[in-house]
Amino acid sequence: MARSVFRERPTESWSLRRDRTSTDSTLFLTGRDIEEREIAIAADVAAGIFRELGPAAARRISRERDEILALLERHPNGLRPRDIADLLGKSQNATRALLWKMTDDGQVTTDMGRYERKFVDGVDAGNGQQHQQRLAFPGDN
């Protein structure tokens, strides 16, 4: 992870941390007169601005959760815990426990024993990325 301090005064410090290949960053603020915070931000290169994504802690996910979310993205109809465990080479018990935690954290949903990524207003609840989703209504063909 790259780290770049871009503002420093005797009473405060702001630093920006970003992976080399990512547009998402973490802004860390600390100082005598300001509340210590870590904020997730994303660079909008086209507009030349940064957009706040919320608290950085809420955006961090483990490698295991990221693997499950990536797998579910490739299987939009969802997968059973056994299938997820087999595809990732993990134990079924550990996979079930993690899926339960991810459901509790609002990253995935479950229906009829199949797990899917959770979307809220077109935004992926797992990683905050914007996605387009067509809503199906009864009678749609």
C-alpha positions in Angstrom: 0.0 0.0 0.0 1.4 3.4 -1.0 1.3 6.2 1.6 1.5 9.8 0.8 1.3 12.6 3.4 -0.1 15.6 1.7 -0.8 18.0 4.5 1.0 18.4 7.8 0.9 21.1 10.4 2.2 21.2 14.0 -1.4 20.4 15.3 -2.8 18.2 12.5 -1.9 15.6 9.9 -3.7 14.3 6.9 -2.5 11.3 4.9 -3.8 9.5 1.9 -3.2 5.8 1.4 -3.9 4.0 -1.8 -2.9 0.7 -3.5 -1.0 1.3 -6.7 -3.7 -0.1 -9.0 -6.8 1.2 -7.2 -8.8 4.4 -7.4 -10.1 3.8 -3.8 -8.1 5.4 -1.0 -8.1 6.0 2.7 -7.8 9.5 4.1 -6.5 9.5 7.7 -7.0 12.7 9.7 -5.6 13.3 13.1 -4.7 16.3 15.2 -5.2 18.3 18.4 -8.3 20.2 17.2 -9.9 17.6 14.9 -11.4 14.2 15.6 -9.3 11.3 14.5 -10.9 9.7 11.5 -10.3 7.3 8.6 -12.5 8.0 5.5 -12.8 5.9 2.4 -12.6 8.0 -0.7 -12.6 7.2 -4.4 -10.9 9.2 -7.2 -13.2 10.2 -10.0 -10.4 10.7 -12.6 -12.7 12.1 -15.3 -14.1 14.8 -13.0 -10.8 15.4 -11.2 -12.3 15.0 -7.8 -12.5 12.6 -4.8 -15.8 11.2 -3.6 -16.3 10.3 0.1 -17.5 6.6 0.5 -17.9 6.6 4.2 -15.9 5.2 7.1 -12.9 3.2 6.0 -13.5 0.5 8.6 -16.9 -0.3 7.0 -15.2 -0.7 3.5 -12.5 -3.1 4.6 -13.2 -6.7 4.0 -11.2 -9.8 4.5 -9.6 -11.7 1.6 -12.0 -14.6 2.3 -15.0 -12.4 2.1 -13.7 -10.8 -1.1 -13.2 -14.2 -2.6 -16.8 -15.1 -1.9 -18.2 -11.8 -3.2 -16.1 -12.2 -6.4 -17.4 -15.8 -6.8 -21.0 -14.7 -6.3 -20.6 -11.9 -8.8 -19.8 -14.6 -11.4 -22.9 -16.6 -10.4 -25.8 -14.1 -10.3 -28.3 -16.8 -9.6 -26.5 -17.6 -6.3 -24.7 -20.6 -5.0 -25.2 -23.1 -2.1 -22.6 -23.0 0.7 -21.4 -26.5 -0.4 -20.8 -25.2 -3.9 -19.0 -22.1 -2.7 -16.7 -24.2 -0.4 -15.9 -26.6 -3.2 -15.2 -23.8 -5.7 -12.9 -22.0 -3.3 -11.3 -25.1 -1.8 -12.5 -24.3 1.7 -14.1 -26.4 4.4 -17.9 -26.4 4.3 -18.2 -25.6 8.0 -15.9 -22.5 7.7 -17.7 -21.4 4.6 -21.1 -21.7 6.2 -19.9 -19.7 9.3 -18.5 -16.9 7.1 -21.7 -16.8 5.0 -23.7 -16.5 8.1 -21.5 -13.5 9.3 -21.7 -11.9 5.8 -25.5 -12.2 5.9 -25.6 -10.7 9.3 -23.3 -7.8 8.1 -25.6 -7.2 5.1 -23.1 -8.3 2.4 -25.0 -11.2 1.0 -28.6 -12.5 1.0 -29.9 -16.0 1.1 -33.0 -17.4 -0.5 -33.9 -21.1 -0.7 -30.4 -22.1 0.5 -28.7 -20.1 -2.2 -26.5 -17.1 -1.4 -26.3 -14.0 -3.6 -24.6 -10.6 -3.4 -26.8 -8.0 -1.7 -27.6 -4.8 -3.6 -29.2 -1.7 -2.0 -30.5 0.9 -4.5 -28.1 -0.4 -7.2 -25.1 -0.3 -4.9 -23.3 -3.5 -4.0 -23.5 -3.8 -0.2 -20.4 -5.9 -0.1 -17.9 -3.4 -1.5 -19.9 -0.2 -2.2 -19.5 -0.4 -6.0 -22.2 1.0 -8.2 -24.0 -1.7 -10.2 -27.0 -1.6 -12.5 -29.7 -4.0 -11.7 -32.9 -4.7 -13.6 -35.8 -5.2 -11.2 -38.3 -7.9 -12.2 -41.9 -7.4 -11.5 -44.8 -9.9 -11.7 -46.0 -10.1 -15.3 -42.7 -9.0 -16.8 -41.5 -11.2 -19.7 
